[in-house]
């Protein structure tokens, strides 16, 4: 994911999501979870039993990428580059991310909020 930021930086939110997906849950990430404020929720659905012909009975009509959908919700907002990094991660690992957020910001919007404008 550092590719999105010219190899110099990976946002903590994106790295955390990558680790959760790699471990299939929050197992082993207790130290990081204690540092972050608030609670977390994770629901991992068990893989369905194999049906006839070696295909899953529930997902036989879906494409493989359609069965790996991840909902990410950013409270307080995120940046366009975080969205880009998650899309890049999805392409690499075969996930489709649905991203919901309270706000999307960029550098200009951030500076407009910090700098006082003369009235």
C-alpha positions as a Python dict, from the first residue, in 0.01 Angstrom:
ca = {
    (1, 'X'): (0, 0, 0),
    (2, 'X'): (294, 233, 39),
    (3, 'X'): (290, 246, -344),
    (4, 'X'): (-6, 485, -321),
    (5, 'X'): (209, 727, -118),
    (6, 'X'): (522, 693, -332),
    (7, 'X'): (664, 433, -95),
    (8, 'X'): (702, 680, 190),
    (9, 'X'): (391, 631, 403),
    (10, 'X'): (103, 395, 478),
    (11, 'X'): (-191, 526, 684),
    (12, 'X'): (-245, 350, 1016),
    (13, 'X'): (-611, 286, 931),
    (14, 'X'): (-523, 105, 608),
    (15, 'X'): (-242, -97, 767),
    (16, 'X'): (-475, -197, 1052),
    (17, 'X'): (-741, -315, 806),
    (18, 'X'): (-478, -509, 611),
    (19, 'X'): (-368, -689, 930),
    (20, 'X'): (-726, -768, 1031),
    (21, 'X'): (-792, -925, 690),
    (22, 'X'): (-465, -1119, 696),
    (23, 'X'): (-547, -1266, 1039),
    (24, 'X'): (-920, -1305, 961),
    (25, 'X'): (-1014, -1102, 1270),
    (26, 'X'): (-866, -912, 1559),
    (27, 'X'): (-669, -1209, 1693),
    (28, 'X'): (-319, -1098, 1788),
    (29, 'X'): (-400, -728, 1750),
    (30, 'X'): (-499, -672, 2112),
    (31, 'X'): (-209, -433, 2179),
    (32, 'X'): (-306, -208, 1891),
    (33, 'X'): (-676, -223, 1980),
    (34, 'X'): (-608, -100, 2332),
    (35, 'X'): (-435, 213, 2204),
    (36, 'X'): (-723, 312, 1975),
    (37, 'X'): (-1026, 480, 2136),
    (38, 'X'): (-1367, 316, 2139),
    (39, 'X'): (-1495, -35, 2083),
    (40, 'X'): (-1464, -253, 1777),
    (41, 'X'): (-1691, -503, 1611),
    (42, 'X'): (-1598, -791, 1391),
    (43, 'X'): (-1817, -1055, 1234),
    (44, 'X'): (-1647, -1333, 1049),
    (45, 'X'): (-1893, -1559, 875),
    (46, 'X'): (-1793, -1925, 865),
    (47, 'X'): (-1718, -2068, 528),
    (48, 'X'): (-2016, -2258, 394),
    (49, 'X'): (-2008, -2636, 361),
    (50, 'X'): (-1921, -2785, 26),
    (51, 'X'): (-2219, -2886, -185),
    (52, 'X'): (-2236, -3117, -482),
    (53, 'X'): (-1961, -3089, -736),
    (54, 'X'): (-1714, -2932, -492),
    (55, 'X'): (-1875, -2590, -512),
    (56, 'X'): (-2018, -2400, -221),
    (57, 'X'): (-2394, -2439, -211),
    (58, 'X'): (-2453, -2075, -114),
    (59, 'X'): (-2200, -1900, -336),
    (60, 'X'): (-2195, -2117, -647),
    (61, 'X'): (-2368, -1848, -856),
    (62, 'X'): (-2133, -1567, -737),
    (63, 'X'): (-1796, -1472, -870),
    (64, 'X'): (-1505, -1537, -631),
    (65, 'X'): (-1443, -1164, -581),
    (66, 'X'): (-1808, -1100, -493),
    (67, 'X'): (-1787, -1324, -187),
    (68, 'X'): (-1504, -1119, -32),
    (69, 'X'): (-1674, -790, 45),
    (70, 'X'): (-1553, -575, 335),
    (71, 'X'): (-1743, -280, 482),
    (72, 'X'): (-1517, -9, 626),
    (73, 'X'): (-1676, 282, 810),
    (74, 'X'): (-1469, 586, 904),
    (75, 'X'): (-1621, 792, 1185),
    (76, 'X'): (-1483, 1144, 1168),
    (77, 'X'): (-1386, 1116, 805),
    (78, 'X'): (-1103, 993, 589),
    (79, 'X'): (-889, 1118, 305),
    (80, 'X'): (-907, 1043, -64),
    (81, 'X'): (-567, 874, -40),
    (82, 'X'): (-691, 634, 229),
    (83, 'X'): (-973, 533, -5),
    (84, 'X'): (-720, 487, -285),
    (85, 'X'): (-497, 275, -60),
    (86, 'X'): (-789, 48, 32),
    (87, 'X'): (-884, 11, -335),
    (88, 'X'): (-524, -83, -412),
    (89, 'X'): (-527, -337, -127),
    (90, 'X'): (-849, -479, -266),
    (91, 'X'): (-691, -527, -607),
    (92, 'X'): (-387, -699, -456),
    (93, 'X'): (-570, -930, -215),
    (94, 'X'): (-898, -988, -402),
    (95, 'X'): (-1134, -791, -176),
    (96, 'X'): (-1406, -547, -268),
    (97, 'X'): (-1427, -262, -17),
    (98, 'X'): (-1744, -70, 55),
    (99, 'X'): (-1628, 252, 219),
    (100, 'X'): (-1866, 462, 426),
    (101, 'X'): (-1754, 778, 601),
    (102, 'X'): (-1890, 1087, 770),
    (103, 'X'): (-1665, 1314, 561),
    (104, 'X'): (-1397, 1300, 294),
    (105, 'X'): (-1118, 1551, 323),
    (106, 'X'): (-803, 1658, 142),
    (107, 'X'): (-517, 1895, 216),
    (108, 'X'): (-700, 2206, 95),
    (109, 'X'): (-1007, 2136, 309),
    (110, 'X'): (-787, 2069, 611),
    (111, 'X'): (-601, 2398, 573),
    (112, 'X'): (-926, 2591, 520),
    (113, 'X'): (-1048, 2466, 856),
    (114, 'X'): (-726, 2566, 1034),
    (115, 'X'): (-654, 2905, 877),
    (116, 'X'): (-862, 3202, 985),
    (117, 'X'): (-1019, 3396, 701),
    (118, 'X'): (-1039, 3776, 739),
    (119, 'X'): (-1394, 3908, 760),
}
